[in-house]
Amino acid sequence: MKQAKLLTQAEQKRVYAVIDAHRYKSRNRAIFAFSFFAGLRACEIATLKVGDIFEDDGDVRDTVYLAATQTKGDEAGTVLVSKRLNKALTTYAAAYPRHASKSQAPLFFSAKRGGFSPQTIVNLFAKFYSAAGIKGASSHSGRRQFLTELADKGVNVRVIQALARHKDISTTQRYIDYNESKLRNAIEL
């Protein structure tokens, strides 16, 4: 099975430039943030409710609890909210304050104000990658990037496995990308 492409810094900038030119830029940035800064899958992003992410006072939760029905493996999971994800979510809430007060409403909405299906999230990623001229990237690219960047920073693979919510460590290891430059840097440690 072919792996989703990891984005270079230049490609990431191009994607965000395309997102920023779009009408719903804070919504789309928050969707991408869940993928790139928390490693969520498209199916998990689509099931998020406002109350999963925001406290009653409107503050972003520091931990998101996913019910079994919200995950790929039908097992409940925990997602830790980083500072970068918190910033994207705070910006999103500020752009849509009325939306943020409805705890059972879908977190992300379409122009018709309905929630997104997992396929709609997949299509949204594809749309922005295509508009940015990036081939081989998919809705899973952010998840793969998230896990690879953790490994590049020296985070233990067992910790990465827990953050990815994988049952088997071999699954986590397949997500982590390496190249000759990384191999050369490793032998010089």
Order of alpha helices (4+ residues) and beta strands (2+ residues): alpha-alpha-alpha-alpha-beta-beta-alpha-alpha-alpha-alpha-alpha-alpha
